[in-house]
Amino acid sequence: MQNDDIIIPQKVFRDKRLSSSAKLLYGELVKLCGDFGRCYLSNYYLPENFDVQKPAVDKWLKMLSDCEYIKYRKLYLGTIRDRQPAKEIIILNKKNKYLEES
């Protein structure tokens, strides 16, 4: 498997509460968050990479959060003069180092 491949666990793949796009987003988030299961993404990164508007990504994130696959919060990255809206994403349904340390 190459580093750019994504894996969607059966539990997520078969979850009828999630749209197909939310399932693909989950696979991308797991890849981006890596072993620690935690990552920080600008509000522009996911819409640009999925070629959709920000409200679509926000809807998929909410689906994943409501189903308890991820946890996320809004924040700002950068200096006070150059603040960029972003999100902290935490993967909840896989064993990861970040959750073990918490």
C-alpha positions as CSV (number, residue, x, y, z in Angstrom):
1,M,0.0,0.0,0.0
2,Q,1.3,3.5,-0.9
3,N,1.2,6.4,1.5
4,D,-1.5,8.1,-0.5
5,D,-4.0,5.2,-0.2
6,I,-6.9,5.5,2.3
7,I,-8.5,2.7,4.3
8,I,-12.1,2.8,5.4
9,P,-12.9,0.2,8.1
10,Q,-15.9,-2.1,7.6
11,K,-17.7,-0.5,10.5
12,V,-17.6,2.9,8.9
13,F,-18.1,1.5,5.4
14,R,-21.3,-0.2,6.4
15,D,-22.7,2.5,8.6
16,K,-26.0,3.6,6.9
17,R,-26.1,6.9,8.8
18,L,-23.1,8.2,6.8
19,S,-23.1,9.4,3.2
20,S,-20.6,8.0,0.8
21,S,-18.7,11.3,0.9
22,A,-18.5,11.2,4.7
23,K,-17.1,7.7,4.5
24,L,-14.4,8.9,2.0
25,L,-13.7,11.9,4.2
26,Y,-13.2,9.5,7.2
27,G,-10.6,7.6,5.3
28,E,-8.8,10.8,4.3
29,L,-8.8,12.0,7.9
30,V,-7.4,8.7,9.3
31,K,-4.6,9.0,6.7
32,L,-3.9,12.7,7.6
33,C,-4.1,12.2,11.4
34,G,-1.6,9.3,11.3
35,D,-0.6,7.2,14.3
36,F,-1.5,9.8,16.8
37,G,-5.1,10.1,15.5
38,R,-5.0,13.8,15.7
39,C,-4.4,16.6,13.2
40,Y,-4.9,20.3,12.5
41,L,-6.4,21.3,9.2
42,S,-7.1,24.8,7.7
43,N,-10.8,25.4,6.8
44,Y,-9.7,25.5,3.2
45,Y,-7.7,22.2,2.9
46,L,-10.6,19.7,2.8
47,P,-13.0,21.6,0.5
48,E,-10.1,22.2,-1.9
49,N,-9.0,18.6,-1.9
50,F,-12.6,17.2,-2.2
51,D,-13.5,19.9,-4.8
52,V,-16.6,21.0,-2.8
53,Q,-17.8,24.0,-0.9
54,K,-17.0,24.3,2.9
55,P,-20.7,23.6,4.0
56,A,-20.5,20.2,2.4
57,V,-17.4,19.3,4.4
58,D,-18.9,20.7,7.6
59,K,-21.9,18.5,7.1
60,W,-19.8,15.4,6.6
61,L,-17.7,16.3,9.7
62,K,-20.9,16.6,11.7
63,M,-22.1,13.2,10.5
64,L,-18.8,11.6,11.6
65,S,-18.9,13.4,14.9
66,D,-22.6,12.5,15.6
67,C,-21.8,8.8,14.9
68,E,-18.8,9.1,17.3
69,Y,-16.1,8.3,14.7
70,I,-14.3,11.7,15.2
71,K,-14.3,14.6,17.5
72,Y,-13.4,18.1,16.2
73,R,-13.3,21.7,17.3
74,K,-12.9,25.0,15.6
75,L,-9.7,27.0,16.3
76,Y,-7.4,29.5,14.8
77,L,-3.8,28.9,13.7
78,G,-1.0,31.4,13.2
79,T,-0.2,34.7,14.9
80,I,-2.7,37.3,16.1
81,R,-2.1,39.4,13.0
82,D,-2.3,36.4,10.6
83,R,-4.9,34.1,12.2
84,Q,-6.3,31.4,9.9
85,P,-9.5,29.5,10.8
86,A,-8.9,25.8,11.2
87,K,-10.1,22.6,12.8
88,E,-8.5,20.1,15.2
89,I,-9.6,16.6,14.3
90,I,-9.3,13.6,16.6
91,I,-10.1,10.0,15.4
92,L,-12.1,8.2,18.0
93,N,-12.8,4.7,16.9
94,K,-9.3,3.4,16.3
95,K,-6.6,2.7,18.9
96,N,-4.2,5.6,18.7
97,K,-1.4,7.1,20.8
98,Y,-3.1,10.4,21.4
99,L,-6.2,8.9,23.1
100,E,-4.0,6.5,25.1
101,E,-2.1,9.5,26.5
102,S,-5.2,11.5,27.4
